[in-house]
Amino acid sequence: MEKPLAPWEQHSSVIPIPRFDYKAPNSILEQPHSGFLITCDINREKSATKEVISILEKHMVHSNNDSGSSELIVVQSEKKRKLYSEEIEQECKPFSNEKDASNTKETCVKSDEEENVIRKTNLSLVKLMKKGLLLFIYPCDHRQNSVDILTKILNSLEHGDLKPPHWCHRIFPIQETFILNENSLFNVVSKLVQMHLSNGVKNPEKPIKFAVGYDRKGLDTIAKKTSKITFVNETNVLDLLGRNECFKIVAKAVKHVAVESVVDLTSPELIVLIELLPISGVQSNSTVAGVSVLTREFVTTKPRLCVKSLSLVGLDKKAIDATILQ
């Protein structure tokens, strides 16, 4: 009788998931990226990863860009698999037991499945310092419109074409990442608001009502725990751009683009959401944030301003309020 697999072996044999991209933190510091920040159940990150990968695969645009980078990724993956297979064959030769050799080949097959997951979505999984969060980013030369993809996902949920996910709670579309400081925050928000107004309604109502959401995603707690060791500068950055300071900078950027605009927290037409990203491996004097400019159908305002929960999509306002109050 065969010995049953351990729980983690069962998980890896059924659910192929991508590995962390340890080059991503340096890449994010060098250039802006787009992607998704997903909230999920704590200690269910692997299940949520598999779930969100499946959702994104169905709603992404799979097309080669002009530079041919997608084709290049496929070719490189084929080469890696070929080299890896040759290495496996060499490793299998010394085995006198055929069972040991077959187990080694199974490892190669699993590695192929993991590569296929990355190849289909073209996303990198970034390691974070906080549980209950997942961060996926696109490469710089193959960025996609994360807001458009989230729109398709919400439409599928609303029309019943997609079942509400079990592990993933919210998907925050990151239009651009940047290193948090006053100038970068002002410039990025100004650019995205300008793009939003250019691509939106031709004659928006005036004054334009806007609101700002700002979430540190546990970076305060992380900074306190690590400040005694190495991350002293990180605490200073968080103090420099606290919630109120961030609101002032974003409001200034919005009014710079849309002069006739006012703050409205109950029924905003334009919402600027800033998310601080607790990325593992980022330099201690740098804090990375992600930003998106959204319309009100993407967000809820109670009990706080944030991206709409996937379980609330399709419900009317009364039903949403009742669910939140429970």
Short mmCIF file of the C-alpha atoms (twelve columns), coordinates in Angstrom:
data_MODEL
# 
_entry.id   MODEL 
# 
loop_
_atom_site.group_PDB 
_atom_site.id 
_atom_site.type_symbol 
_atom_site.label_atom_id 
_atom_site.label_alt_id 
_atom_site.label_comp_id 
_atom_site.label_asym_id 
_atom_site.label_seq_id 
_atom_site.Cartn_x 
_atom_site.Cartn_y 
_atom_site.Cartn_z 
_atom_site.pdbx_PDB_model_num 
ATOM 1   C CA . MET A 1   0.000   0.000  0.000   1 
ATOM 2   C CA . GLU A 2   1.390   3.388  -1.014  1 
ATOM 3   C CA . LYS A 3   2.156   5.909  1.719   1 
ATOM 4   C CA . PRO A 4   -0.260  8.908  1.541   1 
ATOM 5   C CA . LEU A 5   1.223   12.244 0.495   1 
ATOM 6   C CA . ALA A 6   1.856   14.947 3.080   1 
ATOM 7   C CA . PRO A 7   -0.572  17.930 2.900   1 
ATOM 8   C CA . TRP A 8   1.970   20.246 1.238   1 
ATOM 9   C CA . GLU A 9   2.831   17.547 -1.323  1 
ATOM 10  C CA . GLN A 10  -0.855  17.112 -2.121  1 
ATOM 11  C CA . HIS A 11  -1.191  20.857 -2.581  1 
ATOM 12  C CA . SER A 12  1.798   21.155 -4.930  1 
ATOM 13  C CA . SER A 13  0.747   18.132 -6.987  1 
ATOM 14  C CA . VAL A 14  -2.762  19.508 -7.606  1 
ATOM 15  C CA . ILE A 15  -2.152  23.279 -7.674  1 
ATOM 16  C CA . PRO A 16  0.794   24.493 -9.762  1 
ATOM 17  C CA . ILE A 17  1.607   28.016 -8.586  1 
ATOM 18  C CA . PRO A 18  4.351   30.436 -9.604  1 
ATOM 19  C CA . ARG A 19  7.396   30.969 -7.446  1 
ATOM 20  C CA . PHE A 20  8.414   34.356 -6.078  1 
ATOM 21  C CA . ASP A 21  10.302  36.600 -8.473  1 
ATOM 22  C CA . TYR A 22  13.211  37.781 -6.325  1 
ATOM 23  C CA . LYS A 23  14.379  40.218 -9.017  1 
ATOM 24  C CA . ALA A 24  11.072  42.093 -8.860  1 
ATOM 25  C CA . PRO A 25  11.897  44.457 -5.929  1 
ATOM 26  C CA . ASN A 26  14.910  45.945 -7.753  1 
ATOM 27  C CA . SER A 27  12.899  46.210 -10.964 1 
ATOM 28  C CA . ILE A 28  10.080  48.043 -9.149  1 
ATOM 29  C CA . LEU A 29  12.563  50.527 -7.687  1 
ATOM 30  C CA . GLU A 30  14.042  51.233 -11.120 1 
ATOM 31  C CA . GLN A 31  10.860  51.638 -13.192 1 
ATOM 32  C CA . PRO A 32  7.075   51.913 -12.676 1 
ATOM 33  C CA . HIS A 33  4.992   48.754 -13.043 1 
ATOM 34  C CA . SER A 34  1.314   47.898 -13.282 1 
ATOM 35  C CA . GLY A 35  -0.320  44.918 -11.644 1 
ATOM 36  C CA . PHE A 36  -2.704  43.762 -8.932  1 
ATOM 37  C CA . LEU A 37  -2.740  43.734 -5.135  1 
ATOM 38  C CA . ILE A 38  -5.051  41.022 -3.823  1 
ATOM 39  C CA . THR A 39  -6.346  40.610 -0.279  1 
ATOM 40  C CA . CYS A 40  -7.105  37.073 0.872   1 
ATOM 41  C CA . ASP A 41  -7.529  34.898 3.962   1 
ATOM 42  C CA . ILE A 42  -4.418  34.721 6.139   1 
ATOM 43  C CA . ASN A 43  -2.464  31.474 5.621   1 
ATOM 44  C CA . ARG A 44  -4.483  30.781 2.455   1 
ATOM 45  C CA . GLU A 45  -2.134  32.648 0.135   1 
ATOM 46  C CA . LYS A 46  -1.368  29.571 -2.019  1 
ATOM 47  C CA . SER A 47  -5.028  28.761 -2.574  1 
ATOM 48  C CA . ALA A 48  -5.740  32.425 -3.353  1 
ATOM 49  C CA . THR A 49  -2.805  32.534 -5.792  1 
ATOM 50  C CA . LYS A 50  -4.167  29.610 -7.758  1 
ATOM 51  C CA . GLU A 51  -7.650  31.124 -7.701  1 
ATOM 52  C CA . VAL A 52  -6.636  34.601 -8.866  1 
ATOM 53  C CA . ILE A 53  -4.313  33.224 -11.574 1 
ATOM 54  C CA . SER A 54  -7.276  31.288 -12.993 1 
ATOM 55  C CA . ILE A 55  -9.467  34.423 -12.925 1 
ATOM 56  C CA . LEU A 56  -6.850  36.661 -14.539 1 
ATOM 57  C CA . GLU A 57  -6.117  34.116 -17.289 1 
ATOM 58  C CA . LYS A 58  -9.734  34.289 -18.449 1 
ATOM 59  C CA . HIS A 59  -9.864  38.091 -18.592 1 
ATOM 60  C CA . MET A 60  -6.430  39.107 -19.817 1 
ATOM 61  C CA . VAL A 61  -5.538  40.072 -23.372 1 
ATOM 62  C CA . HIS A 62  -3.106  37.464 -24.671 1 
ATOM 63  C CA . SER A 63  -1.336  39.172 -27.548 1 
ATOM 64  C CA . ASN A 64  2.281   39.696 -28.506 1 
ATOM 65  C CA . ASN A 65  3.445   43.289 -28.284 1 
ATOM 66  C CA . ASP A 66  5.436   45.057 -30.993 1 
ATOM 67  C CA . SER A 67  8.783   44.234 -29.431 1 
ATOM 68  C CA . GLY A 68  7.957   40.532 -29.480 1 
ATOM 69  C CA . SER A 69  8.680   40.154 -25.773 1 
ATOM 70  C CA . SER A 70  5.898   37.567 -25.304 1 
ATOM 71  C CA . GLU A 71  7.377   35.416 -28.041 1 
ATOM 72  C CA . LEU A 72  10.789  35.819 -26.435 1 
ATOM 73  C CA . ILE A 73  9.430   34.630 -23.079 1 
ATOM 74  C CA . VAL A 74  8.028   31.490 -24.705 1 
ATOM 75  C CA . VAL A 75  11.291  30.743 -26.519 1 
ATOM 76  C CA . GLN A 76  13.319  31.234 -23.358 1 
ATOM 77  C CA . SER A 77  10.961  28.947 -21.447 1 
ATOM 78  C CA . GLU A 78  11.335  26.261 -24.125 1 
ATOM 79  C CA . LYS A 79  15.127  26.521 -23.901 1 
ATOM 80  C CA . LYS A 80  15.028  26.330 -20.111 1 
ATOM 81  C CA . ARG A 81  12.799  23.257 -20.236 1 
ATOM 82  C CA . LYS A 82  15.080  21.573 -22.750 1 
ATOM 83  C CA . LEU A 83  18.189  22.235 -20.682 1 
ATOM 84  C CA . TYR A 84  16.405  21.208 -17.510 1 
ATOM 85  C CA . SER A 85  15.213  17.954 -19.114 1 
ATOM 86  C CA . GLU A 86  18.767  17.150 -20.186 1 
ATOM 87  C CA . GLU A 87  19.970  17.768 -16.634 1 
ATOM 88  C CA . ILE A 88  17.249  15.492 -15.278 1 
ATOM 89  C CA . GLU A 89  18.225  12.720 -17.686 1 
ATOM 90  C CA . GLN A 90  21.836  12.991 -16.556 1 
ATOM 91  C CA . GLU A 91  20.732  12.852 -12.932 1 
ATOM 92  C CA . CYS A 92  18.540  9.822  -13.601 1 
ATOM 93  C CA . LYS A 93  21.373  7.721  -15.061 1 
ATOM 94  C CA . PRO A 94  23.069  6.856  -11.737 1 
ATOM 95  C CA . PHE A 95  19.771  5.646  -10.227 1 
ATOM 96  C CA . SER A 96  19.574  1.893  -10.031 1 
ATOM 97  C CA . ASN A 97  15.994  2.144  -8.817  1 
ATOM 98  C CA . GLU A 98  13.562  3.144  -11.599 1 
ATOM 99  C CA . LYS A 99  11.158  4.550  -9.006  1 
ATOM 100 C CA . ASP A 100 13.724  7.148  -7.882  1 
ATOM 101 C CA . ALA A 101 14.292  8.179  -11.494 1 
ATOM 102 C CA . SER A 102 10.561  8.561  -12.154 1 
ATOM 103 C CA . ASN A 103 10.189  10.719 -9.027  1 
ATOM 104 C CA . THR A 104 12.917  13.031 -10.329 1 
ATOM 105 C CA . LYS A 105 11.166  13.307 -13.694 1 
ATOM 106 C CA . GLU A 106 7.919   14.198 -11.913 1 
ATOM 107 C CA . THR A 107 9.774   17.154 -10.390 1 
ATOM 108 C CA . CYS A 108 10.633  18.289 -13.915 1 
ATOM 109 C CA . VAL A 109 6.977   18.018 -14.959 1 
ATOM 110 C CA . LYS A 110 5.880   20.149 -11.976 1 
ATOM 111 C CA . SER A 111 8.489   22.726 -12.867 1 
ATOM 112 C CA . ASP A 112 7.049   22.855 -16.402 1 
ATOM 113 C CA . GLU A 113 3.572   23.443 -14.965 1 
ATOM 114 C CA . GLU A 114 4.861   26.329 -12.842 1 
ATOM 115 C CA . GLU A 115 6.544   27.867 -15.902 1 
ATOM 116 C CA . ASN A 116 3.315   27.522 -17.881 1 
ATOM 117 C CA . VAL A 117 1.433   29.454 -15.183 1 
ATOM 118 C CA . ILE A 118 3.884   32.346 -15.496 1 
ATOM 119 C CA . ARG A 119 3.916   32.147 -19.296 1 
ATOM 120 C CA . LYS A 120 0.127   32.335 -19.636 1 
ATOM 121 C CA . THR A 121 -0.321  35.386 -17.449 1 
ATOM 122 C CA . ASN A 122 3.072   37.079 -17.945 1 
ATOM 123 C CA . LEU A 123 2.837   38.163 -14.287 1 
ATOM 124 C CA . SER A 124 5.481   38.019 -11.572 1 
ATOM 125 C CA . LEU A 125 4.588   37.063 -8.007  1 
ATOM 126 C CA . VAL A 126 6.299   39.444 -5.560  1 
ATOM 127 C CA . LYS A 127 7.138   38.397 -2.002  1 
ATOM 128 C CA . LEU A 128 5.543   40.587 0.689   1 
ATOM 129 C CA . MET A 129 6.232   41.102 4.395   1 
ATOM 130 C CA . LYS A 130 2.585   40.707 5.402   1 
ATOM 131 C CA . LYS A 131 0.244   37.731 5.284   1 
ATOM 132 C CA . GLY A 132 -3.142  37.929 3.612   1 
ATOM 133 C CA . LEU A 133 -1.787  39.871 0.624   1 
ATOM 134 C CA . LEU A 134 -0.649  38.922 -2.877  1 
ATOM 135 C CA . LEU A 135 1.159   41.198 -5.310  1 
ATOM 136 C CA . PHE A 136 1.415   40.491 -9.039  1 
ATOM 137 C CA . ILE A 137 3.218   42.816 -11.446 1 
ATOM 138 C CA . TYR A 138 3.674   42.939 -15.207 1 
ATOM 139 C CA . PRO A 139 7.107   43.366 -16.762 1 
ATOM 140 C CA . CYS A 140 7.894   46.936 -17.834 1 
ATOM 141 C CA . ASP A 141 7.809   46.065 -21.532 1 
ATOM 142 C CA . HIS A 142 4.519   44.162 -21.349 1 
ATOM 143 C CA . ARG A 143 2.239   46.267 -19.157 1 
ATOM 144 C CA . GLN A 144 -1.523  45.829 -19.373 1 
ATOM 145 C CA . ASN A 145 -4.395  48.035 -18.281 1 
ATOM 146 C CA . SER A 146 -5.203  46.543 -14.881 1 
ATOM 147 C CA . VAL A 147 -8.387  48.650 -14.518 1 
ATOM 148 C CA . ASP A 148 -9.793  47.276 -17.796 1 
ATOM 149 C CA . ILE A 149 -9.070  43.724 -16.640 1 
ATOM 150 C CA . LEU A 150 -10.806 44.346 -13.303 1 
ATOM 151 C CA . THR A 151 -13.780 45.803 -15.216 1 
ATOM 152 C CA . LYS A 152 -14.105 42.533 -17.157 1 
ATOM 153 C CA . ILE A 153 -13.870 40.516 -13.939 1 
ATOM 154 C CA . LEU A 154 -16.585 42.579 -12.231 1 
ATOM 155 C CA . ASN A 155 -18.824 42.318 -15.308 1 
ATOM 156 C CA . SER A 156 -18.398 38.531 -15.334 1 
ATOM 157 C CA . LEU A 157 -19.310 38.345 -11.648 1 
ATOM 158 C CA . GLU A 158 -22.321 40.604 -12.116 1 
ATOM 159 C CA . HIS A 159 -23.699 38.568 -15.020 1 
ATOM 160 C CA . GLY A 160 -23.033 35.226 -13.326 1 
ATOM 161 C CA . ASP A 161 -20.398 34.129 -15.848 1 
ATOM 162 C CA . LEU A 162 -17.870 33.902 -13.012 1 
ATOM 163 C CA . LYS A 163 -18.523 32.443 -9.585  1 
ATOM 164 C CA . PRO A 164 -17.500 34.636 -6.618  1 
ATOM 165 C CA . PRO A 165 -13.995 33.569 -5.541  1 
ATOM 166 C CA . HIS A 166 -13.672 31.670 -2.296  1 
ATOM 167 C CA . TRP A 167 -10.254 32.861 -1.095  1 
ATOM 168 C CA . CYS A 168 -9.724  36.237 -2.786  1 
ATOM 169 C CA . HIS A 169 -11.556 39.152 -1.168  1 
ATOM 170 C CA . ARG A 170 -10.541 42.228 -3.169  1 
ATOM 171 C CA . ILE A 171 -8.491  42.930 -6.285  1 
ATOM 172 C CA . PHE A 172 -6.872  46.359 -6.307  1 
ATOM 173 C CA . PRO A 173 -5.724  47.312 -9.831  1 
ATOM 174 C CA . ILE A 174 -2.354  49.053 -9.680  1 
ATOM 175 C CA . GLN A 175 -1.989  51.464 -12.595 1 
ATOM 176 C CA . GLU A 176 1.492   52.518 -11.564 1 
ATOM 177 C CA . THR A 177 4.016   51.854 -8.801  1 
ATOM 178 C CA . PHE A 178 6.375   54.539 -7.516  1 
ATOM 179 C CA . ILE A 179 8.746   55.294 -4.649  1 
ATOM 180 C CA . LEU A 180 6.769   57.256 -2.094  1 
ATOM 181 C CA . ASN A 181 7.806   60.886 -1.803  1 
ATOM 182 C CA . GLU A 182 6.030   64.205 -2.298  1 
ATOM 183 C CA . ASN A 183 7.178   64.895 -5.872  1 
ATOM 184 C CA . SER A 184 6.527   61.361 -7.147  1 
ATOM 185 C CA . LEU A 185 3.083   61.231 -5.544  1 
ATOM 186 C CA . PHE A 186 2.074   64.584 -7.055  1 
ATOM 187 C CA . ASN A 187 3.401   63.735 -10.537 1 
ATOM 188 C CA . VAL A 188 1.923   60.228 -10.733 1 
ATOM 189 C CA . VAL A 189 -1.520  61.292 -9.492  1 
ATOM 190 C CA . SER A 190 -1.577  64.301 -11.865 1 
ATOM 191 C CA . LYS A 191 -0.719  62.076 -14.827 1 
ATOM 192 C CA . LEU A 192 -3.308  59.399 -14.008 1 
ATOM 193 C CA . VAL A 193 -6.074  61.936 -13.325 1 
ATOM 194 C CA . GLN A 194 -5.317  63.619 -16.662 1 
ATOM 195 C CA . MET A 195 -5.485  60.232 -18.427 1 
ATOM 196 C CA . HIS A 196 -8.719  59.368 -16.626 1 
ATOM 197 C CA . LEU A 197 -10.432 62.619 -17.626 1 
ATOM 198 C CA . SER A 198 -9.150  62.379 -21.217 1 
ATOM 199 C CA . ASN A 199 -10.510 58.836 -21.636 1 
ATOM 200 C CA . GLY A 200 -13.735 59.429 -19.683 1 
ATOM 201 C CA . VAL A 201 -16.873 61.478 -20.264 1 
ATOM 202 C CA . LYS A 202 -16.492 64.355 -22.689 1 
ATOM 203 C CA . ASN A 203 -18.467 66.822 -20.558 1 
ATOM 204 C CA . PRO A 204 -18.153 65.747 -16.915 1 
ATOM 205 C CA . GLU A 205 -20.331 67.389 -14.309 1 
ATOM 206 C CA . LYS A 206 -18.713 70.368 -12.629 1 
ATOM 207 C CA . PRO A 207 -17.430 70.689 -10.062 1 
ATOM 208 C CA . ILE A 208 -15.893 67.200 -10.230 1 
ATOM 209 C CA . LYS A 209 -16.406 65.359 -6.939  1 
ATOM 210 C CA . PHE A 210 -13.399 63.339 -5.818  1 
ATOM 211 C CA . ALA A 211 -12.228 61.339 -2.812  1 
ATOM 212 C CA . VAL A 212 -8.877  59.934 -1.687  1 
ATOM 213 C CA . GLY A 213 -8.174  56.582 -0.054  1 
ATOM 214 C CA . TYR A 214 -4.856  55.793 1.619   1 
ATOM 215 C CA . ASP A 215 -3.905  52.408 3.093   1 
ATOM 216 C CA . ARG A 216 -0.548  51.405 4.566   1 
ATOM 217 C CA . LYS A 217 -1.383  47.652 4.601   1 
ATOM 218 C CA . GLY A 218 0.342   47.028 7.933   1 
ATOM 219 C CA . LEU A 219 3.531   48.932 7.117   1 
ATOM 220 C CA . ASP A 220 3.250   50.839 10.413  1 
ATOM 221 C CA . THR A 221 3.424   47.590 12.383  1 
ATOM 222 C CA . ILE A 222 6.254   46.243 10.237  1 
ATOM 223 C CA . ALA A 223 8.245   49.463 10.632  1 
ATOM 224 C CA . LYS A 224 7.873   49.365 14.427  1 
ATOM 225 C CA . LYS A 225 9.028   45.748 14.591  1 
ATOM 226 C CA . THR A 226 12.056  46.295 12.353  1 
ATOM 227 C CA . SER A 227 13.084  49.838 13.294  1 
ATOM 228 C CA . LYS A 228 15.096  48.564 16.246  1 
ATOM 229 C CA . ILE A 229 17.199  46.472 13.879  1 
ATOM 230 C CA . THR A 230 17.755  47.957 10.422  1 
ATOM 231 C CA . PHE A 231 14.732  49.844 9.109   1 
ATOM 232 C CA . VAL A 232 15.091  53.135 10.975  1 
ATOM 233 C CA . ASN A 233 14.765  55.214 7.789   1 
ATOM 234 C CA . GLU A 234 11.508  53.511 6.818   1 
ATOM 235 C CA . THR A 235 9.765   54.885 9.912   1 
ATOM 236 C CA . ASN A 236 10.913  58.374 8.951   1 
ATOM 237 C CA . VAL A 237 9.418   57.987 5.476   1 
ATOM 238 C CA . LEU A 238 6.075   56.891 6.925   1 
ATOM 239 C CA . ASP A 239 6.067   59.849 9.315   1 
ATOM 240 C CA . LEU A 240 6.943   62.244 6.510   1 
ATOM 241 C CA . LEU A 241 3.993   61.189 4.344   1 
ATOM 242 C CA . GLY A 242 1.301   60.313 6.842   1 
ATOM 243 C CA . ARG A 243 -2.373  60.074 5.981   1 
ATOM 244 C CA . ASN A 244 -3.151  63.810 6.254   1 
ATOM 245 C CA . GLU A 245 -0.038  64.844 4.347   1 
ATOM 246 C CA . CYS A 246 -0.832  62.352 1.598   1 
ATOM 247 C CA . PHE A 247 -4.402  63.668 1.303   1 
ATOM 248 C CA . LYS A 248 -3.118  67.229 0.882   1 
ATOM 249 C CA . ILE A 249 -0.671  66.249 -1.875  1 
ATOM 250 C CA . VAL A 250 -3.254  64.186 -3.783  1 
ATOM 251 C CA . ALA A 251 -5.902  66.924 -3.487  1 
ATOM 252 C CA . LYS A 252 -3.373  69.435 -4.797  1 
ATOM 253 C CA . ALA A 253 -2.578  67.152 -7.757  1 
ATOM 254 C CA . VAL A 254 -6.271  66.630 -8.599  1 
ATOM 255 C CA . LYS A 255 -7.016  70.355 -8.453  1 
ATOM 256 C CA . HIS A 256 -3.941  71.021 -10.583 1 
ATOM 257 C CA . VAL A 257 -5.531  68.989 -13.411 1 
ATOM 258 C CA . ALA A 258 -9.222  69.637 -12.684 1 
ATOM 259 C CA . VAL A 259 -9.469  73.172 -11.295 1 
ATOM 260 C CA . GLU A 260 -13.200 72.843 -10.699 1 
ATOM 261 C CA . SER A 261 -13.096 69.918 -8.272  1 
ATOM 262 C CA . VAL A 262 -14.277 69.409 -4.698  1 
ATOM 263 C CA . VAL A 263 -13.895 66.684 -2.083  1 
ATOM 264 C CA . ASP A 264 -16.976 64.501 -1.632  1 
ATOM 265 C CA . LEU A 265 -16.643 61.351 0.491   1 
ATOM 266 C CA . THR A 266 -20.237 60.142 0.110   1 
ATOM 267 C CA . SER A 267 -20.772 60.106 -3.677  1 
ATOM 268 C CA . PRO A 268 -17.440 60.806 -5.430  1 
ATOM 269 C CA . GLU A 269 -17.181 60.564 -9.209  1 
ATOM 270 C CA . LEU A 270 -13.409 60.188 -9.207  1 
ATOM 271 C CA . ILE A 271 -11.511 58.184 -6.577  1 
ATOM 272 C CA . VAL A 272 -7.748  58.182 -6.069  1 
ATOM 273 C CA . LEU A 273 -6.555  55.145 -4.105  1 
ATOM 274 C CA . ILE A 274 -3.012  54.928 -2.724  1 
ATOM 275 C CA . GLU A 275 -1.757  51.591 -1.405  1 
ATOM 276 C CA . LEU A 276 1.597   51.245 0.336   1 
ATOM 277 C CA . LEU A 277 3.138   47.928 -0.662  1 
ATOM 278 C CA . PRO A 278 5.047   45.962 2.028   1 
ATOM 279 C CA . ILE A 279 7.506   44.447 -0.456  1 
ATOM 280 C CA . SER A 280 10.172  42.148 0.958   1 
ATOM 281 C CA . GLY A 281 13.734  42.957 -0.094  1 
ATOM 282 C CA . VAL A 282 13.196  46.662 -0.805  1 
ATOM 283 C CA . GLN A 283 15.854  49.043 0.511   1 
ATOM 284 C CA . SER A 284 15.137  50.406 3.971   1 
ATOM 285 C CA . ASN A 285 15.086  54.040 2.795   1 
ATOM 286 C CA . SER A 286 12.503  53.354 0.051   1 
ATOM 287 C CA . THR A 287 8.777   52.794 0.447   1 
ATOM 288 C CA . VAL A 288 6.914   51.596 -2.649  1 
ATOM 289 C CA . ALA A 289 3.301   52.568 -3.283  1 
ATOM 290 C CA . GLY A 290 0.735   51.709 -5.930  1 
ATOM 291 C CA . VAL A 291 -1.912  54.109 -7.199  1 
ATOM 292 C CA . SER A 292 -5.125  53.930 -9.225  1 
ATOM 293 C CA . VAL A 293 -7.697  56.486 -10.333 1 
ATOM 294 C CA . LEU A 294 -11.121 54.834 -10.428 1 
ATOM 295 C CA . THR A 295 -14.810 55.610 -10.836 1 
ATOM 296 C CA . ARG A 296 -17.357 54.953 -8.093  1 
ATOM 297 C CA . GLU A 297 -18.612 51.599 -9.457  1 
ATOM 298 C CA . PHE A 298 -15.263 50.099 -8.401  1 
ATOM 299 C CA . VAL A 299 -15.414 51.167 -4.756  1 
ATOM 300 C CA . THR A 300 -17.457 51.193 -1.569  1 
ATOM 301 C CA . THR A 301 -17.473 54.198 0.755   1 
ATOM 302 C CA . LYS A 302 -18.678 52.438 3.936   1 
ATOM 303 C CA . PRO A 303 -17.248 51.729 6.435   1 
ATOM 304 C CA . ARG A 304 -14.217 53.146 4.611   1 
ATOM 305 C CA . LEU A 305 -13.215 54.043 1.090   1 
ATOM 306 C CA . CYS A 306 -11.754 50.973 -0.621  1 
ATOM 307 C CA . VAL A 307 -12.054 48.718 -3.657  1 
ATOM 308 C CA . LYS A 308 -15.332 46.824 -3.709  1 
ATOM 309 C CA . SER A 309 -15.317 43.322 -2.229  1 
ATOM 310 C CA . LEU A 310 -15.745 40.654 -4.922  1 
ATOM 311 C CA . SER A 311 -18.526 39.067 -2.875  1 
ATOM 312 C CA . LEU A 312 -20.562 42.308 -3.074  1 
ATOM 313 C CA . VAL A 313 -20.511 42.604 -6.868  1 
ATOM 314 C CA . GLY A 314 -24.011 42.474 -8.317  1 
ATOM 315 C CA . LEU A 315 -25.751 43.458 -5.073  1 
ATOM 316 C CA . ASP A 316 -27.735 46.694 -4.886  1 
ATOM 317 C CA . LYS A 317 -26.823 49.479 -2.433  1 
ATOM 318 C CA . LYS A 318 -29.267 48.330 0.291   1 
ATOM 319 C CA . ALA A 319 -27.987 44.770 0.151   1 
ATOM 320 C CA . ILE A 320 -24.379 45.979 0.314   1 
ATOM 321 C CA . ASP A 321 -25.088 48.189 3.331   1 
ATOM 322 C CA . ALA A 322 -26.865 45.296 5.066   1 
ATOM 323 C CA . THR A 323 -23.952 42.947 4.378   1 
ATOM 324 C CA . ILE A 324 -21.414 45.455 5.697   1 
ATOM 325 C CA . LEU A 325 -23.401 46.049 8.907   1 
ATOM 326 C CA . GLN A 326 -23.623 42.314 9.685   1 
# 
